[in-house]
Amino acid sequence: MVLGQEQAQRYARHFVLKEIGVSGQKKLLQSGVLVIGAGALGSAAIIYLAAAGVGTIGIADYDKVEISNLQRQVIHKTGRTGMKKTVSAELSVKELNPDINVRLHNEKITPDNITDIIAMYDFVIDCTDRFETKFLINDACVLAKKPYSHAGVVRFEGQAITYVPKKGPCLRCLLGSVPPPQETMTCSQAGVLGAVTGIVGSVQALEAVKYLIGAGDLLTGRVFTIDGLSMVSKVTAIPHSDPDCAVCGNAPSILSLNNNREEYEVKSCSF
């Protein structure tokens, strides 16, 4: 793969990083990342993946841009209200980096389509905000042996972990199963500060880039948390998978997404 003159200029700051260099940039250009959810977390993740030169970015969402999104979903614009989020996100990507191949998945992620979709990519980023969808993504990635980044933000607090097959716990190891509705709140119920989603979504993009170029320490077996009000952030080690985990444990009960279909059902929008 030979980089063109414009690419050499665009990625010049990567070339001087010994962890990336020309060879690492070529890896990025030949890689594919799927971002599920073109909302707040997805805005930061998609933009930084595009800027970094990840060659193929998949964007999965089935919602449309609303004015209330724009306080945090900065990939979209006021003039795109009513446009599909995937289409709006693609416009922003192309404005930033025309080299990027963008694949749009204008559909709800379900047990019936997720396996085929994630198979197209090297890494998956979960930018959804419903536990049902998050557990579906987790289980699909574990079963398909696909690395992925999970994150969540509510109010001023955010967290992120990275799952790599056989190298640490998955989301189900940490939480067990989808929490009851009375124990959780969505951003529309609890509120969220957009800048915090920008920080955490950027962490997810960083994790994807590090995985693709094989550099640094991933948040595998570790949970990153940040409190935006106090600006206290920490990384907590959780190095071992749960041996009783229903999907990645020693005797898993979830051998197929069909085994657990009811748990993934969401009554309202997932992104």
N, C-alpha and C positions, 0 to 999 in steps of 0.2 A: 504493500500500500504506500503510495507516494503522496505526501501532503502538498497541496497547492500553495501559492504565494500568499493568498488571503488567509488560508488556514494557519500558515506559519506566523502571520501577524496576529491573528485572533488568539492563538493559544501560546503566544510567546512567554507569558508568565508561568505557564505550566512547564515549559521546556527547561526552565532554570531550576525547577524543583527536582532534586535527584530521585525522589520517590515516584515521580511521574515521567518527566522527560519526553522525548519523541516516541519511544516505544510504548509508554503508558498512555499517551494521547491516542495512539493508533488503536490500543485496546478499547478505549472509551468509544471511539468512532465506530468500532465494529461491534459494539455491545447494544443490548436492548433492555430497557427498564419499563415496567408497567406501573403506572400510578393509578390507583383505584380511589376515585374521589377528586374532583377538580374544584374543591372548595378552599378552605383556609389553609390547612396543611398542604394540600395539593398545589396551591398557588406558589408557595416558596419552593417546594420540592421540584415542580416542573420547570420553573424558571432557572433554577441553579443547575439542574441536569442539562438543560438546553445550553446554558452558558458554558458549561464544562465540556460540551461536545459529545455527549452520549448520543451515538448515532441514530438510534431508534427509540422513541418515547411513545409508549402506549398510554392513552388517556381513557379511562372508563368512568362514565357518569351518565345518568339519564335525566338530569334535572336541567332547568333553565335559569339564566341569570336574573336575580331580583335585586332591587335597590338595597334591601336589607343585607344582602351578601357583601356589599362593597366596603363595609367597615373593616373587613378582614380578608376577603378573597380578592387580593390585589392583582391577580392575573386578569381579572375582568374589568370592564370599563362601563361608565354610565350609559354611553350610547349603545351598548350591547344588551341592554335590558330586554328580556324575552328571548334572547338567543340561546341555543343549546350551550351548556357550559363547555362541552368538548370542543365545539367549533370556536367559541371565544378563546379558549386556552390555546388552540392551534394557531389562531391569528397572532397571539402574543409571542408564541414560540418562534414563528416564522419572521416576525418583526425583529426579534433578537438575533436569531441564528438561522438563516435560510437553509443551511446544510442539513438540518435535522429532518429525519423521516418521522412523521407523526402518524400514528395509527389511532383511529378513533373507534371506541367501543361504546356506541350510543345505546346502551342497554343496561338493565338492572343486572347486577352480578348475582347469580343463583347457583345452586348445586348442579344444575343442568349444563351451565356454560363455563363455569370458572376454570375447570381443569383444562379445557381446550385453549382458553385465553391465556392462562399463565404459562402454558407450554411454549408460547412464542417468545418468551423473554428470559433473560439471564437473572433478573432480580425483580422483586415485587415490592412496592411501597404501599402500605395500607394508610390511606388518608381519609377514612370514613369516620363517622362519629356515632355509630350505633353498635352496641356490643354484639348483636346478632350477626351483623355483617363482619365484624372483626373476627368472631370465632369461625365463621365460614371461611374467611381468607386464611386464618391460621391452619385450620384442619386441611384445607385444600393444599396449602404449601407443604405441610408436614407429609401428607400422603404422597405428594408429587416430588418430594425431596428438593423443594425449591426454596432458596434463601429469600427472606423478606424482612422488611422493617415495619414494626408496629409503633404507633404513637397515638397519644390522646391528649387533648387540652380542654380544660373547663375553667372558667373564671380567670385567675392569674397563674394557674399551675399547669405544667405539662410533664409528660414522661415519654420515654422512647426505649425500645429494646430491639435487638436484631436477632433473628432466628437463622441459624445455619445448621443444616442437617447433621446430627450426631455430635454437635459441638456445644450444646447448651440447652436450657429449657425453652419451651414454646410458651405462648400465651396461656394455653390451657394448663400447663404446669403451674403457672403462677396464680391463676384465678379459678381454675376448676371448670366452671361452666358460666353461662350467661347469667349475670346477676338479676334478681327480680326487679321489675320496673320501679317499685317503690324505693329501691336502694340506689337508683341512678337518676341523673338529670342530664338532659341534653343542653347544648349551648343556648338554645332558644329559651330554655327554662331558667338556667343558672347564669347566663351571660358569659362573655369571653372577651378578653382584650386581644385585639388583632395582632399586636406586636409579639405576643407570646407564641401564637400559632406560627408566625414567621420564623422565630428562633427554632422551634421544634421541627417545623417542616424542613428548615435548612439542615438540621442535624440528620434528618432522614436522607436527604440528598447526599450529604457527606458520607453517610454509611454506605450508600449505594456505590459512590465513586471509589471509596476505599476497597470495597469488596471486588469491584471490577478490575482494579489495577493491582490488587494483592498487597496493599500497603497499610501499615498502622494496625491498631487494635480495634476491632469491632465491639459493639455493645452486645456481644454474645456472652451469655451468662452474666450480664450486668444490666442494671436498669439506670438510665439517666433521668434525673428529675430536676425541675427548676421551679422556683417560686418567684414569679415576676415582681411581686410586691417587695420582698426582702432582698431579691437578687442572690438568694442562696441556691446554689446548684450542687448536686452531688451525684456520684456514681456508686451504686450499691451492688456488691457482688452476690450473685445467686448462681454459682457455677454448675450446679448439678440439676439434671432433669428430674422430675418427679417420677419415681419408678412405677407409681400407680396412675400416671397420666393416661387418660382415656384414648389419646391419639398417638403419643410417642413413648408410652411407658413399656414395661416389660411384657405386659399382657393386654394390649390395647383392645378396647371394645368398639372403637370407631375404625372400621376397616374400609369403609366406603362412605362418601357423603350422604348416600341414601340412608345409612344407618341412623343418621342424626338430623334428618331433614326438618323436623318440627322446631328444633332449637334455632334454626337459621331464619325462621319466618319473621319478617318485620312488617308491622302494620302501616308504617309511614316511611317517609324518605330516609334513606340510609346515609346520604352524603351531606 
